[in-house]
Amino acid sequence: VLEADPNTGETMELLGSAGDWTGTLPSRLRSMHSHWLLRDRNIVLVRGIGFNDRDVSFVIVTGTPDRGVKCVDKHLQQKNIEQLQNLLDEMDTLVICRSKAMDVLAKFEDRRFIHPLRNCQSQLRFFLPRYNLTFQSRNGALHCQEIVGYKLLPEQYVNGTFRGIMQYLVLGRDVGKSSKTVILFPQGVVR
């Protein structure tokens, strides 16, 4: 399947979602998106599956291992190819990450659906798209961007409170604020 970009006239080729080239992509990017190759630019645009869903969620830069998979922020998703390509260096890069933070977050969400991202200042953040949660690594702690003023607590066990339930995250207020605790449970079946 071919599609012509209405702004540039360039031809994009729809790639299959299976194959060797998708092996390192997170499951969500392989199964819930379509992949459009622009051969002349050496990039793959990752868009929604629907034929009319043309917003670009990710840009994969091929042929240069240092550029990788770029995450397109929501406010940039409707930009044209030329604009997106000019912004690549400012976009977060999807990285492969094995860390204690991943182990903690994997207690709440399946590792296949946790997107570790590194920004242009080399700061790491973890995006959980199924729950729309983002944890930014800052000063040795993971701060929740959606629940402002809260961060993951080092101690993720709540003694005797949730007998038999292991799937939750414990957040506490940032330093210097009142000592409130928030416990997050995933929506749906909890194990």
VOGU-3710 file (C-alpha; in Angstrom, 3 decimals, decimal comma):
1> vleadpntge> 0,000/0,000/0,000  1,344/3,426/-0,945  0,222/6,850/0,220  1,275/10,255/-1,058  1,916/12,893/1,567  -0,461/15,787/0,746  2,085/18,445/1,800  5,241/17,193/0,094  3,948/14,732/-2,505  6,407/12,130/-1,179
11> tmellgsagd> 5,353/8,501/-1,384  5,102/6,489/1,828  5,011/2,701/1,845  2,968/0,782/4,421  5,172/-1,807/6,126  3,933/-5,017/7,698  3,731/-5,020/11,492  5,560/-8,323/11,665  9,079/-9,032/10,590  12,683/-8,640/11,598
21> wtgtlpsrlr> 12,615/-4,846/11,565  9,994/-4,651/14,377  11,815/-7,027/16,744  13,155/-4,401/19,153  10,016/-2,247/19,242  7,760/-2,436/22,303  4,661/-4,619/21,788  2,374/-1,608/21,782  4,263/0,017/18,901  4,182/-3,199/16,873
31> smhshwllrd> 0,533/-4,140/17,339  -1,349/-0,868/17,852  0,235/1,261/15,129  0,817/1,322/11,382  4,313/1,880/10,020  4,996/4,073/6,975  8,414/4,070/5,304  9,808/7,143/3,543  12,784/5,630/1,720  14,342/8,922/0,581
41> rnivlvrgig> 14,376/10,295/4,137  15,332/7,014/5,880  12,496/7,328/8,374  9,455/5,304/9,375  6,394/7,191/10,620  4,459/5,326/13,311  0,767/6,245/13,189  -2,540/4,849/14,391  -4,014/1,788/12,714  -7,128/3,499/11,320
51> fndrdvsfvi> -6,861/4,536/7,669  -7,722/8,144/8,537  -5,483/8,324/11,651  -2,567/10,313/10,254  -1,194/11,730/13,498  2,422/10,600/13,927  3,131/9,110/17,381  6,731/8,002/16,783  9,429/8,522/14,165  11,953/5,748/13,593
61> vtgtpdrgvk> 15,199/6,965/12,060  16,744/4,167/10,008  20,363/3,842/8,979  21,706/5,787/11,988  21,800/3,811/15,258  22,270/6,931/17,413  18,919/8,510/16,443  16,600/5,544/17,157  12,872/5,727/17,912  11,688/9,270/18,617
71> cvdkhlqqkn> 8,535/9,957/20,632  6,386/12,696/19,102  4,693/14,856/21,757  0,916/15,222/21,454  1,104/18,876/20,361  3,444/17,953/17,469  1,590/14,916/16,112  -0,162/16,780/13,304  3,003/18,408/11,956  4,127/17,501/8,445
81> ieqlqnllde> 7,122/15,294/7,677  9,496/18,193/7,061  8,621/19,861/10,385  8,933/16,587/12,312  12,300/15,796/10,778  13,592/19,236/11,809  12,497/18,581/15,415  14,018/15,091/15,807  16,912/16,228/18,009  14,459/17,806/20,474
91> mdtlvicrsk> 12,284/14,683/20,787  12,612/12,030/23,486  14,243/8,771/22,391  12,854/5,364/23,311  15,617/3,397/25,051  16,150/-0,137/26,264  16,483/0,075/30,013  17,106/-2,458/32,730  16,996/-0,744/36,089  15,562/-0,861/39,562
101> amdvlakfed> 12,979/1,716/38,431  11,774/-0,687/35,724  11,511/-3,453/38,335  9,350/-1,245/40,564  7,096/-0,080/37,720  6,786/-3,666/36,424  5,002/-4,482/39,674  2,210/-2,210/38,402  2,433/-2,574/34,595  3,688/-5,278/32,244
111> rrfihplrnc> 7,267/-4,435/31,118  6,194/-4,663/27,465  4,033/-1,572/27,990  6,523/0,606/29,872  8,305/3,062/27,568  11,636/4,312/28,952  12,442/7,627/27,253  15,579/9,769/27,310  15,295/13,472/26,498  17,911/15,648/24,796
121> qsqlrfflpr> 19,390/16,528/28,233  19,852/12,757/28,891  17,171/12,724/31,601  15,243/9,472/31,867  11,498/9,162/32,217  9,144/6,207/32,121  5,830/6,454/30,274  3,021/3,984/30,998  0,684/4,680/28,050  -2,126/2,345/29,138
131> ynltfqsrng> -2,495/4,370/32,368  -1,310/7,720/31,012  1,305/7,952/33,760  4,814/9,369/33,429  7,591/9,149/36,009  10,522/11,551/35,570  13,888/10,665/37,094  15,014/13,673/39,114  17,367/13,949/42,125  17,483/10,169/42,575
141> alhcqeivgy> 13,699/9,725/42,658  10,904/9,082/40,173  8,475/12,012/40,208  4,978/11,510/38,817  4,210/14,166/36,211  0,442/13,619/36,315  0,125/13,680/40,121  2,076/16,858/40,760  4,114/16,964/43,953  4,274/13,170/44,341
151> kllpeqyvng> 7,076/10,693/43,716  7,536/6,937/44,028  8,523/6,050/47,558  11,611/3,871/48,054  9,528/1,464/50,153  6,818/0,028/47,888  5,328/-2,340/50,449  2,336/-1,337/52,564  2,475/-3,592/55,616  -0,645/-5,675/56,212
161> tfrgimqylv> -2,965/-3,395/54,261  -3,578/-5,178/50,964  -3,250/-8,857/51,774  -2,693/-10,831/48,565  -2,620/-7,770/46,291  0,802/-7,072/44,830  -0,049/-4,798/41,903  0,134/-1,209/43,161  2,471/1,771/43,429  3,064/3,852/46,551
171> lgrdvgkssk> 3,637/7,577/46,052  4,534/10,164/48,668  4,680/13,943/48,747  7,886/15,687/47,702  10,286/16,809/50,439  9,135/19,770/52,525  5,439/19,140/52,017  2,879/17,364/54,174  3,349/13,617/54,493  0,459/12,215/52,488
181> tvilfpqgvv> 0,631/8,860/50,746  -1,173/7,934/47,525  -1,581/4,320/46,442  -2,261/3,672/42,756  -4,039/0,536/41,575  -4,382/-0,361/37,904  -7,861/-0,223/36,426  -9,345/-3,679/35,825  -8,303/-7,003/37,305  -5,621/-6,626/39,972
191> r> -3,279/-9,465/40,846
//
